[in-house]
Amino acid sequence: HAWGTGQDQTHTVVRRLQLLLPGVRIWLDVDNLEDVGRLEESVRDATTFLVFLSAGYFKSSNCRRELYAALGSNRPFIPIQESDVDKGGASIEALKAECREHCVETAPPAYPSYSGPGEMLARVFEATTPIVWVRVNIFQLVSLKAIALRMLRHSPYYASRPAELAGGVMVPRQPGPCVFSGPVTILVCRDNEGAVGNARELKTAAREGRGSTASSTASAETVTIRDAEEGLEGVNAAPLSGHVVFLLYLNDKTFLDAGGAVARLVQAAMDRRIAIAMVHEQDPTCGGVPFRNFFQQTP
């Protein structure tokens, strides 16, 4: 990690992983670094290499030394992206550009056969999708869960028993098995881009019975997706049935639709005391922005 933009976050990641994975040994500079000249040796001794990507990461010569050592020893990369620019983050494109500009050493000592920025880009950004680091409430546990799962998959025990992790992992405070107790109608607005996809994903999860021992057929039949404009404003619309929820997908485009349909239909749902289920996008490549942005976007 880069000290100037990633130190605090990296320490949080390490401390939380140590709580989630008792007995795990994680090398961290403030805990383990005695001689900066032995950075490459520390990387070679590791099972996996966690890369915390923040602004300026690739500009650091010591960070690049560790990267070359990880390439030279063929260590699995686990990239973690800080996307909040207020916390030292950067977009994937900005990080890639930084990598192209700075990862240009010829025959670095730890990896003499290094072929150039293209090789680094492939290992850091393309071999696996970077995990977005989200620090807020339950979202942080989701980030930590993704990191822990990748670490476990590369451990000697699970590397030879991949089927044991096929269902993922559970972490403290994660909700247990659940199922809808009755019919549910999900209202979605066509102009709220992403809402329909989220509703369909939820219906699919119910059909497959994810996280539940209940009948998957029964679960699927309880979920109905309806167009919010038709359901709330249609003159000949069929009555809404079951537990009705308006699904509002929050990203950088929410409430910015040209016709204002999203705001109008949210108001209509509120007027009828229909619950609003907000889904906050966290991935910046999908328009994820900090929640505070919605105080300016919301009419």
KOLKEDO-617962 format. One record per residue: z negated, y negated, x negated of N, C-alpha, C in turn; residue in three letters. Coordinates in steps of 0.1 Angstrom, whole numbers, padded with zeros to 4 digits, always signed. Each point is the difference from the previous one (the first is absolute). Layout:
N
ZYXZYXZYXala...
This chain:
299
+0000+0012-0008+0000-0012+0008+0000-0012-0009his+0005-0011+0006+0000-0013-0007-0014-0007+0003ala-0007-0004-0011-0013-0005+0002+0000-0013+0009trp+0010-0008-0002-0001-0013+0007+0003+0001+0015gly+0007+0010+0005+0004+0001+0014-0004+0013+0007thr-0005+0010-0008-0003+0013+0006-0014+0006-0003gly-0008-0008-0008-0012+0006-0005-0010+0003+0011gln-0003-0010+0009-0010+0002+0011+0005+0011+0009asp+0013+0000+0004+0005+0010+0009-0001+0014-0006gln+0004+0001-0013-0001+0013-0006-0014+0006-0001thr-0009-0009-0003-0014+0005+0000-0005+0005+0013his+0005-0007+0011-0004+0005+0014+0006+0014+0002thr+0013+0001-0003+0007+0013+0002-0008+0011-0008val-0003-0002-0012-0007+0010-0008-0014+0004+0006val-0008-0011+0003-0013+0003+0006+0001+0008+0013arg+0009-0004+0008+0001+0007+0013+0005+0014-0002arg+0010+0002-0009+0005+0014-0002-0011+0009-0006leu-0009-0006-0008-0011+0008-0005-0010+0004+0011gln-0001-0008+0010-0008+0004+0012+0007+0010+0008leu+0013-0001+0002+0007+0009+0008+0002+0014-0007leu+0001+0000-0013+0003+0012-0008-0011+0002-0010leu-0012+0005+0005-0011+0002-0009+0004+0008-0012pro-0004-0004-0012+0003+0007-0012+0014-0003-0007gly+0008-0008+0007+0012-0004-0006-0002-0009-0012val+0008+0001-0010-0001-0008-0012+0011-0009-0001arg-0002-0013+0001+0010-0010+0000-0002-0010-0012ile+0010-0001-0009-0001-0009-0011+0002-0014+0004trp-0009-0009-0003+0001-0014+0003-0004-0008-0012leu+0007-0010-0003-0002-0008-0012-0015-0004-0002asp-0006-0006+0010-0013-0006-0001-0010+0012-0002val+0003+0012+0004-0009+0011-0001+0002+0008-0013asp+0013+0001-0004+0003+0010-0010+0007-0006-0012asn+0005-0012+0000+0008-0005-0011-0009-0004-0012leu+0001+0007-0011-0007-0004-0012+0009-0005-0011glu+0012+0004+0000+0010-0004-0010+0013-0002+0007asp+0005-0012+0001+0013-0003+0006+0011+0007-0007val-0001+0004-0012+0010+0007-0007+0002+0015+0005gly-0010+0004+0008+0001+0014+0005+0005+0001+0015arg+0006-0010+0004+0005+0000+0014+0009+0012+0003leu+0009+0002-0009+0010+0011+0002-0007+0014+0001glu-0010+0001-0009-0008+0013+0000-0007+0002+0014glu-0005-0010+0006-0007+0001+0013+0010+0004+0010ser+0012-0005+0000+0010+0003+0010+0004+0015-0002val+0002+0004-0012+0004+0014-0002-0011+0010+0004arg-0013-0004+0000-0010+0009+0004-0002+0001+0015asp+0007-0008+0008-0001-0001+0014+0009+0010+0007ala-0005+0004+0013+0009+0009+0008+0010-0008+0008thr-0004-0012+0004+0009-0009+0007-0002-0014-0005thr+0010-0009+0003+0000-0013-0005+0001-0010+0012phe-0011-0007+0003+0000-0009+0011+0005-0014-0005leu+0010-0005+0006+0006-0013-0004-0003-0010+0011val-0008-0010-0003-0003-0011+0010+0010-0011-0002phe+0009-0002+0009+0011-0009-0002-0004-0014+0007leu-0001-0010-0009-0003-0013+0005+0008-0010-0009ser+0001-0012+0004+0008-0010-0007-0004+0000-0015ala+0009+0000-0009-0002+0000-0014-0003+0013-0007gly+0000+0011+0008-0003+0013-0006+0009+0004-0011tyr+0013-0002+0002+0010+0005-0010+0001-0010-0012phe-0006-0012+0002+0000-0010-0011-0011+0004-0011lys-0010+0008+0004-0010+0004-0009+0004+0010-0010ser-0001-0003-0013+0004+0010-0010-0008+0012+0000ser-0013-0001+0003-0009+0012+0001+0004+0008+0012asn+0003-0006+0011+0005+0008+0012+0012+0008-0003cys+0009-0007-0008+0013+0007-0003-0003+0011-0010arg-0009-0001-0009-0004+0011-0009-0004+0012+0008arg-0009-0003+0010-0004+0011+0009+0011+0007+0007glu+0009-0009+0005+0012+0006+0007+0008+0009-0008leu+0003-0005-0013+0008+0008-0009-0007+0013-0003tyr-0013+0000-0002-0008+0012-0003+0001+0010+0012ala-0001-0006+0012+0001+0009+0012+0014+0006+0001ala+0011-0007-0003+0013+0005+0000+0001+0011-0011leu-0005-0003-0012+0001+0009-0011-0007+0013+0002gly-0011+0000+0007-0008+0012+0003+0003+0006+0013ser+0010-0007+0007+0004+0005+0013-0011+0002+0010asn-0009-0010+0001-0011-0001+0010+0005-0004+0013arg-0004+0006+0011+0004-0004+0013-0005-0015+0003pro+0009-0008+0005-0004-0014+0003-0005-0001+0015phe-0010-0007+0002-0005-0004+0013+0000-0015+0001ile+0011-0006+0005+0001-0015+0001-0007-0005+0012pro-0008-0011-0002-0008-0006+0011+0004-0015-0001ile+0005-0005+0011+0005-0014+0001-0010-0010+0006gln-0003-0010-0007-0007-0011+0006+0010-0010+0006glu+0001-0001+0013+0011-0008+0007-0005-0014+0004ser-0013-0002+0000-0005-0013+0005+0001-0010-0012asp+0009-0010+0001+0002-0009-0011-0012-0009-0002val-0008-0001+0010-0013-0008-0002-0010+0007-0008asp+0002+0013-0002-0009+0009-0008+0007+0005-0013lys+0010-0007-0004+0007+0004-0012+0012+0009+0002gly+0004+0002+0013+0010+0010+0003+0014-0006-0002gly+0010+0009+0002+0014-0003-0001+0008+0010+0008ala+0012-0004+0004+0009+0009+0008+0005+0010-0010ser+0005+0011+0006+0006+0011-0008+0012-0006-0008ile+0008-0008+0006+0012-0006-0007-0004-0009-0011glu-0011-0008+0001-0005-0008-0011-0005+0009-0011ala-0007+0011+0003-0005+0009-0010+0011+0007-0007leu+0010+0004+0007+0012+0006-0006+0007-0010-0010lys+0001-0012+0004+0006-0010-0009-0008-0002-0012ala-0013+0000+0001-0009-0002-0011+0001+0012-0010glu+0002+0012+0006+0001+0012-0008+0013+0000-0008cys+0011-0004+0007+0013-0001-0007+0000-0010-0012arg-0008-0011+0002+0000-0010-0010-0009+0004-0012glu-0011+0007+0002-0009+0002-0011-0001+0014-0005his+0004+0010+0007+0000+0014-0005+0013+0003-0008cys+0001-0007-0011+0013+0001-0007-0002+0004-0015val-0012+0004-0003-0003+0004-0014+0010+0011-0005glu+0004+0000-0012+0008+0011-0006-0009+0010-0007thr+0001+0012+0004-0007+0011-0007-0015-0003-0001ala-0007-0003+0011-0015-0002-0002-0006+0012-0006pro-0011-0002-0008-0006+0011-0007-0004+0012+0009pro-0005-0003+0012-0005+0010+0008+0011+0008+0007ala+0012-0006+0000+0011+0007+0006+0013-0005-0006tyr+0003+0006-0012+0012-0005-0008+0013+0002+0008pro+0001+0009+0009+0013+0003+0007+0002-0009+0012ser-0009-0010+0002+0001-0009+0012+0014-0005+0001tyr+0006+0001+0012+0014-0004+0002+0002-0014+0006ser-0011-0007+0004+0001-0013+0005-0006-0002+0013gly+0001-0012+0006-0007-0004+0013+0004+0009+0011pro+0012+0006+0000+0004+0008+0011-0009+0013+0001gly-0004+0005-0011-0008+0012+0000-0014-0004+0005glu-0005-0012-0004-0013-0004+0005+0000-0002+0015met+0010-0007+0005+0002-0003+0014+0000+0013+0008leu+0007+0010-0005+0001+0013+0007-0014+0007+0001ala-0008+0000-0011-0013+0006+0001-0010-0007+0008arg+0000-0013-0001-0010-0008+0007+0003-0002+0015val+0012-0003+0003+0004-0004+0013+0007+0010+0009phe+0007+0010-0007+0009+0009+0007-0005+0014+0001glu-0007+0005-0010-0005+0013+0000-0009+0003+0012ala-0009-0010+0003-0008+0000+0012-0001-0014+0005thr-0003-0001+0013-0001-0013+0006-0013-0006-0003thr-0001-0013-0006-0013-0006-0003-0009-0001+0013pro-0012+0003-0002-0010-0001+0010-0005-0014+0001ile+0001-0006+0012-0004-0014+0002-0015+0000+0001val-0006-0009-0008-0015-0001+0000-0004-0011+0010trp-0007+0005+0010-0005-0009+0011-0015+0001-0001val-0006-0012+0000-0015-0001-0003-0008-0001+0013arg+0007-0002+0011-0008-0004+0013-0004+0013+0007val-0013+0000+0002-0006+0010+0009+0005+0014-0001asn+0004+0006+0011+0004+0014+0000+0013+0002-0007ile+0009-0011-0002+0012+0002-0007-0002+0003-0015phe-0011-0004-0005-0003+0003-0014-0002+0015-0002gln-0007+0006+0010-0002+0015-0001+0014+0007+0001leu+0009-0005+0007+0013+0006+0001+0007-0001-0013val-0001-0011-0007+0006-0001-0014-0007+0009-0009ser-0013+0001+0000-0008+0009-0009+0004+0014+0003leu+0001+0004+0013+0004+0013+0003+0013+0004-0005lys+0010-0009+0000+0013+0003-0006-0001+0002-0015ala-0008-0008-0006-0001+0001-0015-0007+0013-0003ile-0011+0004+0007-0007+0012-0003+0008+0012+0002ala+0009+0000+0011+0008+0011+0003+0010+0003-0012leu+0006-0011-0005+0009+0002-0011-0007+0005-0013arg-0012-0005-0002-0008+0005-0012-0002+0015+0002met-0005+0004+0011-0003+0014+0003+0012+0009-0002leu+0012-0005+0005+0012+0008-0001+0004+0003-0014arg-0004-0009-0009+0004+0002-0015-0012+0007-0007his-0011+0003+0006-0011+0007-0007+0004+0014-0002ser-0005+0007-0011+0003+0014-0002-0002+0009+0011pro-0011-0002+0008-0003+0009+0011+0011-0001+0011tyr+0002-0012+0005+0009-0002+0011+0015+0001-0004tyr+0003-0002-0012+0014+0001-0005+0005+0014+0002ala-0009+0010-0001+0003+0014+0002-0002+0004+0014ser-0006-0009+0009-0003+0004+0014+0004-0012+0009arg+0012-0004-0001+0005-0012+0008-0002+0002+0015pro+0000+0012+0005-0001+0002+0014-0014-0005+0006ala-0010+0001-0009-0013-0004+0004-0001-0015+0003glu+0009-0008-0004+0000-0015+0002+0012-0004+0010leu+0006+0010+0006+0011-0003+0009-0004-0008+0011ala-0012+0001+0005-0005-0007+0011-0006-0013-0004gly+0000-0004-0013-0006-0012-0004-0015+0002-0003gly-0007-0011-0001-0014+0000-0002-0008-0009+0010val-0012+0003+0001-0009-0008+0009-0009-0008-0009met-0004-0012+0004-0009-0009-0008-0011-0004+0010val-0011-0004-0006-0011-0005+0009+0004-0012+0009pro-0005+0000+0012+0003-0010+0010+0014+0002+0006arg+0007+0010-0004+0013+0002+0007-0002+0007+0013gln+0006-0005+0011-0002+0006+0013+0004+0014+0000pro-0008+0008+0008+0003+0014+0001+0010+0004+0010gly+0002+0012+0004+0010+0004+0010-0002-0007+0013pro+0011-0004+0006-0001-0007+0012+0012+0003+0009cys-0001-0003+0013+0011+0003+0009-0001-0009+0012val+0011-0004+0006-0001-0008+0012-0007+0008+0011phe-0009-0006+0007-0007+0007+0011+0007-0001+0013ser+0011-0008+0001+0008-0001+0012+0013-0007-0002gly+0008-0002+0010+0013-0007-0002-0002-0014-0006pro+0010-0003-0009+0000-0013-0007+0014-0006+0001val+0001-0012+0004+0012-0007+0000+0000-0011-0010thr+0010+0001-0009+0001-0010-0011+0011-0010+0003ile-0003-0013+0002+0010-0010+0002+0004-0006-0013leu+0013-0001-0002+0006-0006-0012+0010-0010+0003val+0001-0011-0008+0010-0010+0002+0011+0002-0009cys+0012+0000+0005+0012+0002-0009+0001-0010-0011arg-0004-0012+0002+0001-0010-0010-0011+0000-0010asp-0010+0009+0002-0010+0002-0010+0004+0011-0009asn+0009-0003-0009+0006+0010-0009-0010+0008-0007glu+0001+0013+0001-0010+0009-0006-0009+0007+0010gly-0002-0007+0012-0010+0005+0010+0005+0013+0006ala+0013+0001+0002+0006+0012+0006-0002+0012-0009val+0003-0002-0013-0001+0010-0010-0015+0005-0001gly-0009-0009+0001-0014+0004-0001-0004+0008+0012asn+0005-0004+0012-0004+0007+0012+0006+0014+0000ala+0013+0002-0005+0006+0013-0001-0008+0009-0010arg-0004-0007-0011-0008+0008-0010-0013+0006+0006glu-0006-0009+0008-0012+0005+0007+0002+0011+0010leu+0011-0001+0007+0004+0010+0010+0003+0013-0007lys+0007-0001-0012+0003+0012-0008-0013+0007-0005thr-0009-0009-0005-0013+0006-0005-0007+0007+0011ala+0000-0005+0013-0006+0007+0011+0007+0013+0003ala+0014+0000-0001+0007+0012+0002-0003+0011-0010arg-0002-0004-0012-0002+0009-0011-0015+0004-0001glu-0008-0007+0008-0015+0003+0000-0007-0003-0013gly+0005-0010-0007-0006-0004-0013-0015-0004+0002arg-0008+0006-0008-0014-0004+0000-0008+0005+0012gly+0006+0010+0008-0006+0004+0012+0002+0015+0002ser-0010+0006+0006+0001+0014+0004+0005+0002+0014thr+0003-0012+0007+0004+0001+0014+0015+0004+0001ala+0004+0004+0012+0014+0004+0002+0009-0011-0004ser+0010+0003-0009+0010-0011-0003+0009-0003+0011ser+0003+0009+0009+0008-0002+0011-0007-0010+0010thr-0012+0003+0002-0008-0009+0009-0001-0014-0006ala-0002-0001-0013-0002-0013-0006+0013-0008+0001ser+0011+0007-0002+0013-0007+0001+0003-0005+0013ala-0004+0008+0011+0003-0004+0013-0009-0012+0005glu-0011-0003-0007-0008-0011+0004+0005-0013-0004thr+0010-0001-0010+0004-0012-0005+0014-0004+0006val+0000-0012+0006+0013-0006+0005+0002-0013-0007thr+0012-0002-0004+0004-0013-0006+0009-0008+0010ile-0004-0012+0003+0007-0008+0009+0004-0014-0005arg+0011-0005+0004+0004-0014-0005-0010-0010+0007asp-0006-0008-0008-0010-0009+0006+0006-0010+0010ala+0012-0005-0003+0007-0010+0009+0002+0006+0013glu+0005+0013+0000+0003+0007+0013-0013+0003+0007glu-0010+0005-0008-0013+0004+0007-0008-0012+0005gly+0001-0011-0007-0009-0012+0004+0007-0010+0009leu+0013-0001-0001+0008-0010+0007+0011+0005+0009glu+0003+0013-0001+0011+0005+0008-0004+0000+0015gly+0010-0005+0008-0002-0001+0014-0002+0013+0007val+0008+0010-0005-0001+0014+0006-0006+0010-0009asn-0009-0005-0009-0006+0009-0010-0010+0009+0007ala+0000+0013-0005-0009+0009+0005-0014-0004-0005ala-0011+0003+0008-0013-0004-0004-0004+0006-0013pro-0008-0007-0007-0005+0005-0013-0011+0010+0003leu+0000+0011-0007-0010+0011+0003-0007+0004-0013ser-0012+0006+0003-0008+0005-0011-0007-0012-0007gly-0005+0003-0012-0005-0011-0009+0011-0008-0006his+0001-0013+0003+0011-0008-0004-0004-0008-0013val+0009+0000-0010-0003-0007-0012+0013-0007-0004val-0001-0013-0004+0011-0008-0006-0001+0001-0015phe+0010+0007-0006+0000+0001-0014+0007-0012-0007leu-0007-0007-0008+0005-0012-0007+0000+0003-0015leu+0012+0000-0005+0002+0002-0015+0000-0013-0007tyr-0009-0001-0010-0002-0013-0007+0006+0001-0014leu+0011-0008-0002+0005-0002-0013+0005-0015-0001asn+0008-0003-0011+0004-0014-0002+0009-0005+0010asp+0005+0008+0010+0009-0005+0010-0006-0001+0014lys-0012+0005+0001-0007+0000+0013-0001-0014+0006thr+0004-0001+0013-0001-0013+0007+0011-0010-0004phe+0009+0004-0009+0011-0009-0005+0013+0004+0006leu+0000+0008+0010+0013+0004+0007+0005-0013+0007asp+0013-0001+0000+0007-0012+0005-0004-0004+0015ala+0000+0011+0008-0003-0003+0014-0014-0001+0004gly-0009+0003-0009-0015-0001+0003-0004+0011+0009gly+0007+0011+0001-0003+0011+0009-0014+0007-0003ala-0002+0001-0013-0012+0007-0005-0013-0007+0005val+0000-0014-0002-0012-0008+0004-0001+0001+0016ala+0011-0001+0007+0000+0000+0014-0006+0013+0006arg+0005+0011-0006-0005+0013+0005-0014+0003-0004leu-0004-0005-0012-0014+0002-0004-0009-0008+0010val+0004-0012+0004-0008-0007+0010+0000+0007+0013gln+0011+0005+0004+0001+0007+0013-0010+0012+0000ala+0000+0007-0012-0009+0012-0001-0015-0005+0001ala-0003-0011-0007-0014-0005+0000-0004-0005+0014met+0010-0006+0008-0003-0004+0013-0003+0012+0009asp+0005+0011-0003-0003+0012+0008-0011+0009-0006arg-0006-0006-0010-0012+0007-0007+0004+0013-0005arg+0013+0001-0006+0004+0012-0007-0004-0001-0014ile-0005+0011-0006-0005+0000-0014+0012-0003-0009ala-0002-0008-0010+0010-0002-0011-0004+0008-0012ile+0008+0009-0004-0002+0009-0012+0008-0006-0011ala-0006-0007-0010+0007-0006-0011+0001+0009-0011met+0013+0001-0005+0003+0009-0012+0004-0010-0011val-0008-0001-0010+0002-0010-0011+0007+0007-0012his+0013-0004-0002+0007+0005-0011-0006-0004-0013glu-0001+0010-0009-0006-0003-0013+0010+0001-0012gln+0011+0006+0002+0010+0001-0010+0009-0013-0001asp-0001-0007-0011+0008-0012-0001+0015+0001+0001pro+0005+0012-0003+0014+0003+0001+0005+0001+0015thr-0010+0002+0008+0003+0000+0015-0005-0012+0007cys-0003-0011-0008-0004-0012+0006-0015-0002+0001gly-0008+0009-0006-0014-0001+0000-0005-0013-0006gly-0009-0007+0007-0006-0013-0006-0015+0000+0004val-0008-0008-0007-0014+0000+0003-0002-0005+0014pro-0011+0005+0006-0003-0002+0014-0001-0015+0003phe-0005-0008-0010-0002-0014+0002+0013-0007+0004arg+0012+0006-0004+0013-0006+0004+0002-0001+0014asn-0006+0009+0008+0002+0000+0014-0007-0011+0008phe-0009-0006-0007-0006-0012+0007+0009-0012+0000phe+0010+0000-0009+0011-0010+0001+0012+0005+0008gln+0002+0013+0000+0012+0005+0008-0002+0001+0015gln-0013+0002+0004-0003+0003+0014+0001-0013+0008thr+0008-0001+0011+0001-0012+0008-0013-0004+0006pro
